Amino acid sequence: MRASDDAKRKRSPPPPPTLPPSPPSPSVDGSTDPNSPQRKRNKWARLLLRELYDLGFNDAAAALEREACVQLRSSVMKKLQNLVASRQWDEALQLVMKTGDEREQLQMKSTLAAREAALLLLQRKFIDFLLLKQLPEALRTFQEEILPLCEPSEAEVKQLAELLLCRDADEMKQRTSRPWQDDELQLKLEELVSPEEIIPEGALRRIVQDVELQTPPPMMMGQVAGDCVEVLTSHKNDVWELAFSPDGEMLASASSDGSVVLWEIKWKEEAVGFSLTMELKTETLHVLQSLEGPADCLAWSPDSRFLLSSGSRSSTIQLWDRTSGLCEKRFQHPGGVVTKMQWLSCGDQFVSGSADKSLVLWNANENSIAYQWSGRRVLDVVVHPHDSKVFVLISGYEIRVYDVAHKSDELFIEADNVMSCLTISPSGKFLLVNFVKQEQLTCIEIATGSVVAKYHGIREQRYVLRPCFIGAHSELVASGSEDGKIHVWQRDNGKLAAELDGHSSVVNVVVRHPVHASVMASASDDKTVLWKQNNGHGVASLRKDSTAMQATYDTWQRAYSVEHFNKLCRGERRMQNNAVGRLCLRSLRLFKQLPNSPVTWLYLMILGSLAAVYGLLFDGWVRALLELRDYIIKSAGEYSFGAFIIWTMWCVGFGMLATCCGYYISPASDGSGIPTMRGLFAGVFQNPGDTLSFRTLVARSIGTVLSSASALSVGRSGPFTHIMAIIGYLMGKISIFQRVNYGQQNYNFIRAAVACGVTASFGSPLGGVLFGIEVTAKYYEIKCLWEGIICSSFCILVFNIITFTKSEVLFERTKFTGFDMDEEIFAFVLLGIITGIGAGLYCKMALVLRRIQARLLERFRLTKPSIQCRIFHVVSICLTTALISFPFGIMRIPDRVMINELFRDQTLSFPQWTQFSDSKHVTLVIYIVLKLFISILPCGAPLSCGVFGPLFTMGAAVGRYYGETLMELWSPHQSPATYAVVGAACFAASATQTVSTAVIFFELTGQLSHMVPVMVACIAAYFVSGIITPSIYDILASWAGMNSVCYDFNEHVLSQKAAKDYMATVPVIFTRDTTYEEAIQALNTFKKEEYFPVCDNAENKLLMGCLRRYDLEVGIARFLAIHRSGKEESKNAQVSTKIQNLISQVLDIDKKKSATVDNVSLLNFQPKETPTTSSMLELGPPFDEYEFTSIPVESYPPQVGEDVNLYRVHKLASISSWTQVYVVKFGKLQGVIHLDSSLTKLRKEDVPIRFS
């Protein structure tokens, strides 16, 4: 906390005149006893010397020094002050730490004081280096001297580190709470040294005040500390009012949810040595839930037996019994809504005020009105503690004093500015008045009506904040603020004594404990907290049991309103008041922190089981639709014209329904899921909530079922990996599985879900894990591999259990003849080459077809994304597929059935093989050609479809034909089915450019004896296809605009290019002075920029962080939604559509209570500074703490030097999951490398090497 200018000392004492050395005066008794008369005489003389110098009587002080033969400062202390003045920090440190000459060692009060003095000197040395712009020396002092020698606290380290971010000396002065001026440092050091060296300033005055006046000494900034005792969170909404019972055993809290909670406070005192340890425990005694609306008025009877309560929308006053918690009586206020009520000191009567111009005196025992004043609107009421006077705030502009005994009233204060509430001191001497528009408190002496002091610093723009007097003699004034802090001032001079943190929202009220003056309670929109005032005079040491936590990026991201953000910061749990619930929560947190946590195992087990069940349901739905289609076709005649119409309408209809799912439900559900997952892990999608939303899950599931049930040649493995990733993401949002340190989008969990999706598609646990890594991850943490294996293992276990009971299998097991290493290995190599060429041809034809489709769409003027463009694209490929597949019965067979047929070590048995020719080889060739063509058509289509299944089927057909041909020409040892399996593995591996497909083959067939031929053939196919074309997933990713995630460049090519040759100019730079209006303009101007750098200024360009586009849009939307009144209508047009949509999603802040005035609300006044788009951006850490409207800052974005090669640039981007890297030189921003742009530029300059 910073000290205000008024709290600074005026001057340090002037140095005494130089005196000739005089012989020391021996004590009377000749001893060194500190209690000897001579020693006491010298101490009093030095006390007088100090006071004379402080008062400016330098000549009198010099005369006293000569006469008493004493000096104010010792020689060592003089040397220390000279060293400080001359900036000789190392020598001064030797004096403090007693590491120099023993004759020149400074006596400190304690070891802790020596440590504090050393820390002060080192921090001033650190600050001096910063002011001189000597950053290396400052860092060396911080790392090598401050940290190891003084071991500062975490808060001190954070404060010093923040000084590095300061722009100038003024900002540095504001951020540090340490002494800034030399005289401040000298005074602070004087407080830490022993009185034998120098008497501290004001010592005699403090003695006189403590002994004669019997009042506490004045408190400087930092001398009041609030230790959080306990967080009470039983309310479901904002807490508006607090009241301690007069005996101090109960605390009542009222909330906007209409409830009043009675807390029982138990004190346990235990003597420890000469001090008293006091432990506080709070338990919920009663929850009173019978109010008509929000509760904001509470009043305890003087004997603490009864509690009065009312609400801001109620005209009923309820009287509650403290013991039973029952409502004993109800008082109906004749004037309408009750604004305030207070008991009189007699205990039989109380007064209540109303906004409908009435003040009523009630007889509590008789439930009757004793007297009523009318004609004035009452906003607040306070009762004098010792007589019958009642101070009433009238209409916000005057205070009147009502004498209950004489039924009279008189004007006390009339003001021009609006007043919101009143507070009277326990002694009845002072009255606190809260002036709203001026954002100040004023203390008035009741006897004279004079102003004692004014207190500034609170933020009060929308809410009524109730202050209080605290301390044994009401020497301090405390008030909440809208900035979430409690401000404490000295009552008599208005100097700020402390700013207490702990709340994350508006602090509505602060009250003082009636018995223990060191304790106060504060109520906020988020919680109720008890505090202890620690000023050196208290004897209580209170137990801390706070459940609040500091906000993180995960907290900020998950919050959807201010209230929700505050709730997440508090870490509220519904079971926190239940002992068993607390035990369960603590056990859960413990389990989460264990290595290989049981919670993680539970997550993986459930996810694997869900994948198996969902996969089987998925297959069942598709099978049911296909059987229905076959039944309808057979009913109409398999090859009749009517059957053709039905087949065509079925294909077109299901295709249109599938594409409509993507258009109307979620566009993220289109295409294969593999490029989507690759882009997610590479950082292409800044908001994974869209790609992994429940809407996307629904659209992806329905769309995949519809496309698979149509006649289109599509696969399901890619979409199913996306489906399982969404399920894994949504499961990760469940509280029991949340990993707060890693955020909601835990990529390790999602990678395990991807592997589980592949496993559910093929029944291959290890192959699924490896395939998921190969096709989706540019960077993978091997230590997380076990999660994918465990999840896939449980998936296949549950799958096998279910299929065993239903006698179903994905693929039939094969029993081939064992392979012996002989000349037949060359036949497998040749098969690999053939399938590699076929896969390359498949990818090339996909590129050609894409160009043809683009020209057709351009001819029909359907170049922009629209439902018409989608329907035209899908209908065209559906009609083409239907025309090709209907005449040939072999083309109607589903891929999984065809694969089992080709893998079977028997003669091809389907009757469709002989539909056109007795030679099955001819039909097999026709099938391969037609399958190749219709499998290319859906590639890139706007519907949910995969490509791996058709690739696998084509490869099996090629391998089977190859094996059948060899049988006729050569008679090899292996059967044609063996070559079908190898062909399937090779074709899929070459088209996707993965080697894990071979592992999938081993697990599907169980033929480990064929490991060598399969691996050799797959490597040959991979090599050939890599030379011809990129993988099909690279092609699909480039079509989706994700060139940055393509793998079709060689490391050798990238390592020969330097970053400075491929970097682009940064189009816009943000600083700490950037306003919301400028940020909105940057978003609208640079729509393709996904990141915005934050620099110290536009000229120096020292890179300090980076803002993500999505975070910036959300932060701006939240700011504009909350400060909607400050948004000028003329600037609305500059707000982008996306931000306007985000604004509509942010919940408006609830209209809180006012002084319940009919026509004039104290909350609707116009503050002096209303936040507008011209306000500066509210940046998050490391600049400020997270708030709901903060904009998160990536404090260390990926950055490289200008001479770093592109291979290291891409590697850094992969590790960081970013799509761009900044180029810096000595920390200054030079440019930026966009991975997408750099790869595009490389493609234009070099002949790409497609394999790596």
Stockholm file with secondary structure:
# STOCKHOLM 1.0

chainA/1-1252         MRASDDAKRKRSPPPPPTLPPSPPSPSVDGSTDPNSPQRKRNKWARLLLRELYDLGFNDAAAALEREACVQLRSSVMKKLQNLVASRQWDEALQLVMKTGDEREQLQMKSTLAAREAALLLLQRKFIDFLLLKQLPEALRTFQEEILPLCEPSEAEVKQLAELLLCRDADEMKQRTSRPWQDDELQLKLEELVSPEEIIPEGALRRIVQDVELQTPPPMMMGQVAGDCVEVLTSHKNDVWELAFSPDGEMLASASSDGSVVLWEIKWKEEAVGFSLTMELKTETLHVLQSLEGPADCLAWSPDSRFLLSSGSRSSTIQLWDRTSGLCEKRFQHPGGVVTKMQWLSCGDQFVSGSADKSLVLWNANENSIAYQWSGRRVLDVVVHPHDSKVFVLISGYEIRVYDVAHKSDELFIEADNVMSCLTISPSGKFLLVNFVKQEQLTCIEIATGSVVAKYHGIREQRYVLRPCFIGAHSELVASGSEDGKIHVWQRDNGKLAAELDGHSSVVNVVVRHPVHASVMASASDDKTVLWKQNNGHGVASLRKDSTAMQATYDTWQRAYSVEHFNKLCRGERRMQNNAVGRLCLRSLRLFKQLPNSPVTWLYLMILGSLAAVYGLLFDGWVRALLELRDYIIKSAGEYSFGAFIIWTMWCVGFGMLATCCGYYISPASDGSGIPTMRGLFAGVFQNPGDTLSFRTLVARSIGTVLSSASALSVGRSGPFTHIMAIIGYLMGKISIFQRVNYGQQNYNFIRAAVACGVTASFGSPLGGVLFGIEVTAKYYEIKCLWEGIICSSFCILVFNIITFTKSEVLFERTKFTGFDMDEEIFAFVLLGIITGIGAGLYCKMALVLRRIQARLLERFRLTKPSIQCRIFHVVSICLTTALISFPFGIMRIPDRVMINELFRDQTLSFPQWTQFSDSKHVTLVIYIVLKLFISILPCGAPLSCGVFGPLFTMGAAVGRYYGETLMELWSPHQSPATYAVVGAACFAASATQTVSTAVIFFELTGQLSHMVPVMVACIAAYFVSGIITPSIYDILASWAGMNSVCYDFNEHVLSQKAAKDYMATVPVIFTRDTTYEEAIQALNTFKKEEYFPVCDNAENKLLMGCLRRYDLEVGIARFLAIHRSGKEESKNAQVSTKIQNLISQVLDIDKKKSATVDNVSLLNFQPKETPTTSSMLELGPPFDEYEFTSIPVESYPPQVGEDVNLYRVHKLASISSWTQVYVVKFGKLQGVIHLDSSLTKLRKEDVPIRFS
#=GR chainA/1-1252 SS CCCCGGGSCSCCCCCCCCCCCCCCCCCTTSSCCTTSHHHHHHHHHHHHHHHHHHHTCHHHHHHHHHHHTCCSBCHHHHHHHHHHHTTCHHHHHHHHHTCSCGGGCCCBSCHHHHHHHHHHHHHHHHHHHHHTTCHHHHHHHIIIIIIIIICCCHHHHHHHHHHTTCSSHHHHHHHCCSCCSHHHHHHHHHHHBCTTTBCCTTHHHHHHIIIIICCCCCCCTTSCEEEEEEEECCCSSCEEEEEECTTSSEEEEEETTSCEEEEEEEEEEEEETTEEEEEEEEEEEEEECCCSSCEEEEEECTTSSEEEEEETTCCEEEEEETTTCCEEEEEECTTSSEEEEEECTTSSEEEEEETTTEEEEEETTTTEEEEEEESSCEEEEEECSSSSEEEEEETTTEEEEEETTTTEEEEEEECSSCEEEEEECTTSSEEEEEETTTTEEEEEETTTCCEEEEEECCCCSSSCCBCEEESTTSCEEEEECTTSCEEEEETTTCCEEEEECCCSSCEEEEEECSSCTTEEEEEESSCEEEEEEESSSCCCCCCCBCCCCCCCHHHHHHCCSHHHHHHHHHTCCTTTTSHHHHHHHHHHHHHHHSTTCHHHHHHHHHHHHHHHHHHHHHHHHHHHHHHHHHHHHHHHCTTSHHHHHHHHHHHHHHHHHHHHIIIIICGGGSBCHHHHHHHHHHTCCSCHHHHTSHHHHHHHHHHHHHHHHSSSCCBSHHHHHHHHHHHHHHHHTSGGGCCTTTCSSCHHHHHHHHHHHHHHHHSCHHHHHHHHHHHHCSSCCGGGHHHHHHHHHHHHHHHHHHHHHHTCCSSCCCCCCCCCSSTTHHHHHHHHHHHHHHHHHHHHHHHHHHHHHHHHHHHTTCCSCCHHHHHHHHHHHHHHHHHHHTTCGGGGSCHHHHHHHHHSSSCCCCGGGGSSCSCHHHHHHHHHHHHHHHHHTTTTCSSBCBSHHHHHHHHHHHHHHHHHHHHHHTCCSSCHHHHHHHHHHHHHHHHHTCSHHHHHHHHHHCCGGGHHHHHHHHHHHHHHHHHHCCCHHHHHHHHTTCGGGCCCSCHHHHHTSBHHHHCBCCSCCBCTTCBHHHHHHHHHHCTTCCEEEEESCTTTCBEEEEEEHHHHHHHHHHHHHHTGGGSCGGGGGGSCHHHHHHHHHSCCCCCCCCCCCSSCCGGGSCCSSCCCTTSBCCBCTTTSCCCTTCBCCBSSCCEEETTCBHHHHHHHHHHHTCSEEEEEETTEEEEEEEHHHHHHHHHHHSCCCCCC
#=GC SS_cons          CCCCGGGSCSCCCCCCCCCCCCCCCCCTTSSCCTTSHHHHHHHHHHHHHHHHHHHTCHHHHHHHHHHHTCCSBCHHHHHHHHHHHTTCHHHHHHHHHTCSCGGGCCCBSCHHHHHHHHHHHHHHHHHHHHHTTCHHHHHHHIIIIIIIIICCCHHHHHHHHHHTTCSSHHHHHHHCCSCCSHHHHHHHHHHHBCTTTBCCTTHHHHHHIIIIICCCCCCCTTSCEEEEEEEECCCSSCEEEEEECTTSSEEEEEETTSCEEEEEEEEEEEEETTEEEEEEEEEEEEEECCCSSCEEEEEECTTSSEEEEEETTCCEEEEEETTTCCEEEEEECTTSSEEEEEECTTSSEEEEEETTTEEEEEETTTTEEEEEEESSCEEEEEECSSSSEEEEEETTTEEEEEETTTTEEEEEEECSSCEEEEEECTTSSEEEEEETTTTEEEEEETTTCCEEEEEECCCCSSSCCBCEEESTTSCEEEEECTTSCEEEEETTTCCEEEEECCCSSCEEEEEECSSCTTEEEEEESSCEEEEEEESSSCCCCCCCBCCCCCCCHHHHHHCCSHHHHHHHHHTCCTTTTSHHHHHHHHHHHHHHHSTTCHHHHHHHHHHHHHHHHHHHHHHHHHHHHHHHHHHHHHHHCTTSHHHHHHHHHHHHHHHHHHHHIIIIICGGGSBCHHHHHHHHHHTCCSCHHHHTSHHHHHHHHHHHHHHHHSSSCCBSHHHHHHHHHHHHHHHHTSGGGCCTTTCSSCHHHHHHHHHHHHHHHHSCHHHHHHHHHHHHCSSCCGGGHHHHHHHHHHHHHHHHHHHHHHTCCSSCCCCCCCCCSSTTHHHHHHHHHHHHHHHHHHHHHHHHHHHHHHHHHHHTTCCSCCHHHHHHHHHHHHHHHHHHHTTCGGGGSCHHHHHHHHHSSSCCCCGGGGSSCSCHHHHHHHHHHHHHHHHHTTTTCSSBCBSHHHHHHHHHHHHHHHHHHHHHHTCCSSCHHHHHHHHHHHHHHHHHTCSHHHHHHHHHHCCGGGHHHHHHHHHHHHHHHHHHCCCHHHHHHHHTTCGGGCCCSCHHHHHTSBHHHHCBCCSCCBCTTCBHHHHHHHHHHCTTCCEEEEESCTTTCBEEEEEEHHHHHHHHHHHHHHTGGGSCGGGGGGSCHHHHHHHHHSCCCCCCCCCCCSSCCGGGSCCSSCCCTTSBCCBCTTTSCCCTTCBCCBSSCCEEETTCBHHHHHHHHHHHTCSEEEEEETTEEEEEEEHHHHHHHHHHHSCCCCCC
//
